[in-house]
Amino acid sequence: MADQRDRINSGESTAKNVLVQGTILAGASIIAKVIGLIYRIPLYNILGDVGNSYYSTANEIYSIILMISSFSLPLAVSRLMSERIQKGEMRNANKVFLCAMRFAVISGGLLALITYLFSGILTKQIMNLEYAKYGLRVLAPAILIFAITGTFRGFFQGFSNMVPTAISQVIEQIINAAVSLWGAWVLYDYGMTLVADGADELVAPGWGAAGATFGTVASVTIALLFMMYLYSRFSRRFRHAIRKDHTGKRESSRFIYRLLILTILPIILSTLIYNISNVLDQGIFNAILKTQNYTEKQYATIWGIYSGRFRVLMNVPLSLASSLGPAVVPSLTAAVAARDKNAAVRTVHSSTRYTMIITIPCALGMAALGRPITQMLFHPQNGLDLSAGIMQAGALVIIFYSLSTLTTAILQGLGKLREPLIHCAIALVIHVIALFVMLRYMNLNIYSVLYSNIIFALVVCILNALSIRRYIFYQQEYRKTFIVPAISSIIMAFGAYAVWYVLHLVLGNSISTVLAIIAGMIIYAIALVVFKGLTREEMMKLPKGYLIARLFTRLGLLH
């Protein structure tokens, strides 16, 4: 009986730690995304639709190469270190870190060089956007720098400490914002001088996009210096823990490298397949529209509206799911190592509910207020109707992508690395077929990208859920996780739109939109509690949850 109580307490403690660490990382991610959203507005206005398309293209290719070289390193390092720390094998945990660092330098350096040399071929021959090559060349050094930074982040995450990663992300985004705006302004102006001398008119947005990407290089460099400083401060305690390691088990470097590759490879492939859909979408979209007699400027403008407006806003709620992943993986890995099924189940349940409670209202709120939000943030001279339509059609993309991202991280934390890869591969094939059919034969234009992404994420969600159920005999509860948040969000969406519709007649768009968003948050919180989607006990597990519970108690909504 005592052992059972200990396991229950352990499970509750693990789930609460995931929520706390996940909330720290999610909070930092939201701050970083808000900073990103704020600076992308003037950046969008500097670069224009075409420049944003070039900027997006360079970043998409950079992201794919980053995933191949090092994007999976933080997850792999945290997972392998967490297993050894749980067993008290501190020397082996340190060897994992050192081997991962060597791997990062070699793989990151090699792919940075390849990216620089072949940037022109990638952008012109594959993406049909030649002048995106300037931005991709600027981004090449960031591949190596990010690989090293990611290894340091994985080191701290292995100790279930998300604070260094969280702080570095915020610092990184602040530097990125300042340098990107400066670089875009300076190099766009330089591009205009080239145009005045007879160069192609698309050269100016191409150089502007290159200036914007320089912010990424500067920001990851500062983040690396910050992580190195934190590691130097922590290393004394870590060396002391290594000296106290008397387990006697010593793993060779060859074994660690083999384990790293076996751990990284499935994560790389699943992450690559999961994210390569963005590059495929743009490549297929550009190629098919080109055959339909669209010019490069025309299809670049449409993609610029999609990537520079909708996807920038979409990344804010998506950051919640992506930030919970690093918190979930080491906790689940530790639970699996300890054979604590109770802790694993509670972690899966809590992280899934937390993600849906936040993501669903964000998605429906963006759908309801898509037009006024776009008008408030971007002040577009054209494409407002298209932006509003994309925001409304893209609500399900946000929800399903958040859930599929989280469930992929859950399977990786459970040690099931092949399953997400297989699921993403199946979904990608279906996705590409659907995209081609909708573009070629149904003439849905940019909406075909949205609908095919919904199909992709939904297939991944279903297959991941079936695998999680099979491995830990767990099925997610539906009412409080999906149904109540959805009903509360629908009420919120109608309420927020009604507030905007009434107020904008008097106060104008911007003030009315801000007040409508605040009203929507209040309506959603009240509806969630009234429909018993969030109990007092669950509130208490959140950081400062007692303050939230006290507020609702005083309002008479919580007993």
C-alpha positions, -999 to +999 in steps of 0.1 A: +000+000+000+029+024+009+046+015-024+014+023-043+011+057-025+048+064-033+041+057-070+011+079-070+030+107-054+058+102-078+035+104-107+019+135-094+053+151-088+065+142-122+034+156-139+036+188-119+073+192-127+065+188-164+038+215-161+062+238-142+091+233-165+068+233-196+052+265-183+086+281-179+096+272-214+062+280-228+062+314-211+096+321-226+085+308-260+054+331-259+076+361-249+100+352-277+071+347-302+055+380-292+088+397-297+091+380-330+055+390-339+062+426-330+094+429-350+080+410-380+054+437-385+079+465-394+101+439-411+071+429-432+066+465-442+103+469-450+105+438-472+070+437-487+052+406-498+080+395-522+108+401-497+089+382-471+086+353-495+124+353-500+130+356-463+106+327-456+122+306-483+158+311-469+146+303-434+127+272-445+157+257-462+179+267-433+155+250-409+156+218-429+194+217-430+194+226-393+173+196-385+196+173-404+227+187-387+218+194-351+181+204-344+175+170-327+207+173-305+190+190-275+163+163-274+188+135-279+213+148-254+186+155-228+171+120-232+204+102-230+217+123-201+184+120-182+186+082-184+221+082-169+214+109-143+184+089-131+208+059-125+235+080-109+259+075-138+273+110-139+305+101-157+285+085-185+262+115-186+292+138-190+306+116-218+273+119-236+277+157-235+313+157-247+306+133-276+275+152-286+296+184-286+321+169-310+293+156-332+278+191-333+310+207-344+316+182-372+281+179-385+273+216-381+305+228-397+302+204-427+266+213-435+272+251-430+299+248-457+276+228-481+247+253-475+269+283-485+283+266-516+250+253-530+226+280-519+220+293-554+211+258-567+187+252-538+168+285-542+167+287-580+163+251-591+142+237-563+122+266-549+119+287-581+129+319-561+164+328-572+171+358-551+164+339-518+201+327-522+214+359-506+196+352-473+205+315-473+242+323-477+240+347-447+223+320-426+250+293-433+273+301-403+243+299-380+240+262-387+273+255-369+266+280-341+231+266-334+245+230-333+269+240-304+242+261-286+217+232-289+241+208-272+244+231-243+206+234-241+203+196-241+228+194-213+206+215-190+174+199-202+189+166-192+187+178-156+151+188-163+162+225-160+144+245-187+154+279-173+187+283-193+170+274-225+141+297-217+163+327-209+185+321-239+155+320-263+143+354-250+177+370-253+181+354-288+148+368-300+156+403-287+189+404-305+173+389-336+146+416-337+170+445-334+196+432-359+171+419-384+153+453-387+186+471-390+200+446-416+168+446-436+167+484-438+203+488-447+205+460-474+172+467-489+184+503-495+216+488-510+195+466-533+175+497-544+208+513-555+215+482-576+180+483-592+186+520-600+218+509-618+198+485-640+195+453-619+163+432-617+136+448-595+136+416-574+172+422-563+161+448-537+138+425-517+163+397-521+191+418-505+166+430-479+158+394-469+195+387-466+199+416-442+169+403-421+185+368-419+217+383-404+197+388-372+195+350-369+233+347-370+238+375-345+212+361-321+224+325-320+259+338-314+248+357-284+227+327-272+258+305-275+279+329-254+252+330-228+249+292-226+287+289-223+287+313-194+260+293-176+278+261-182+310+275-168+291+285-136+275+251-134+305+230-143+320+231-107+290+214-092+288+190-121+325+179-117+318+174-080+289+151-089+311+132-114+337+126-087+310+112-064+299+087-091+308+052-078+285+032-100+315+016-117+297+014-151+318+031-178+306+036-214+331+040-242+331+069-266+324+045-294+293+032-277+281+068-269+286+079-306+267+048-317+239+055-292+238+092-302+234+083-339+208+056-332+189+081-310+193+111-333+186+094-366+150+085-360+144+119-344+161+137-374+141+117-399+107+122-381+114+159-375+126+163-410+096+146-426+073+166-402+088+199-412+099+193-447+063+196-457+067+234-455+095+234-481+076+209-503+044+230-500+062+261-513+081+242-540+050+224-553+029+256-550+055+277-569+060+251-596+023+245-603+014+282-602+043+288-626+026+263-650-006+282-646+011+313-660+017+331-627+049+352-626+075+348-599+064+381-584+027+370-583+032+336-566+059+351-543+034+377-532+007+351-524+032+330-504+045+362-487+010+369-474+007+333-462+041+331-446+045+367-435+011+371-419-007+338-410+024+317-402+039+344-381+007+346-360+003+308-360+037+303-344+026+319-312+002+292-301+023+265-317+052+275-295+033+261-265+033+226-279+069+228-291+080+241-257+063+213-238+081+187-258+115+193-242+099+192-208+080+160-215+109+140-230+133+138-200+104+133-175+090+104-196+124+090-201+130+090-163+096+074-158+103+046-183+138+040-168+122+037-133+094+016-148+069+040-133+038+037-155+018+059-132+042+088-137+042+083-175+004+083-177+000+114-156+027+132-177+009+123-209-025+133-196-014+166-181+007+178-210-020+169-235-047+187-215-025+217-209-018+220-247-054+218-258-067+242-231-044+268-245-042+260-282-079+256-290-090+291-279-060+307-296-069+290-329-106+299-327-098+334-315-075+340-345-103+327-368-129+350-353-107+381-353-085+373-383-094+404-403-091+430-375-059+414-362-043+415-396-054+450-402-042+461-368-007+445-370+002+447-407-018+476-421-018+458-455-022+478-487-035+447-504-045+411-497-066+418-466-095+395-478-070+367-485-053+371-451-087+369-433-097+339-453-064+321-445-067+329-408-102+314-407-093+283-427-061+278-407-077+274-372-076+235-375-040+236-387-030+253-354-049+227-332-038+196-350-002+207-355+001+215-317-013+180-308+008+162-334+040+180-322+033+170-286+023+134-292+055+130-313+076+142-283+056+119-260+065+088-282+101+099-283+101+103-245+087+067-242+117+055-262+096+048-293+116+066-319+107+047-351+069+052-347+068+090-352+091+086-382+067+060-398+036+081-389+051+113-404+061+094-436+026+081-441+011+115-434+035+132-458+026+110-487-011+116-481-003+153-477+016+157-510-010+138-530-038+160-515-019+192-521-012+183-558-048+173-564-062+205-548-037+228-566-039+212-600-075+200-603-095+220-577-079+254-582-078+261-545-046+281-547-031+289-513-061+272-495-049+239-508-017+244-487-039+249-456-062+220-462-034+195-470-016+206-438-048+199-418-048+164-434-011+158-426-014+168-389-046+149-384-031+117-397-001+121-374-024+128-344-044+096-350-015+073-356+005+088-326-026+084-303-030+047-313+007+041-306+006+058-272-024+037-263-007+005-274+025+012-254+012+025-221-024+013-224-036+048-221-064+067-239-068+104-235-099+116-217-121+136-242-146+157-223-122+180-203-094+178-228-112+185-261-150+190-257-151+216-229-122+237-243-139+236-278-173+246-265-157+274-243-137+286-273-167+288-296-185+309-270-154+330-266-150+334-304-186+347-308-183+369-278-149+384-289-162+391-324-194+407-310-173+430-287-151+440-317-181+446-340-198+469-316-167+488-304-150+493-338-180+515-349-169+540-322-133+533-312-118+522-345-101+489-353-070+487-332-084+496-298-115+475-305-094+445-314-073+447-283-104+450-261-120+422-280-090+399-273-091+408-236-128+402-235-123+368-252-098+357-227-121+365-198-151+348-215-130+317-222-117+315-186-152+318-171-167+293-195-139+268-189-145+269-151-183+270-154-183+238-176-159+222-151-131+220-177-106+230-150-109+220-113-094+235-082-069+206-079-057+211-115-054+249-110-032+243-079-007+223-100-001+253-122+026+279-113+008+304-089-023+282-093-035+291-058-039+328-069-060+317-099-081+294-077-086+322-051-098+346-078-124+322-092-136+314-057-141+350-049-161+354-081-183+325-070-174+303-099-153+278-080-164+259-049 
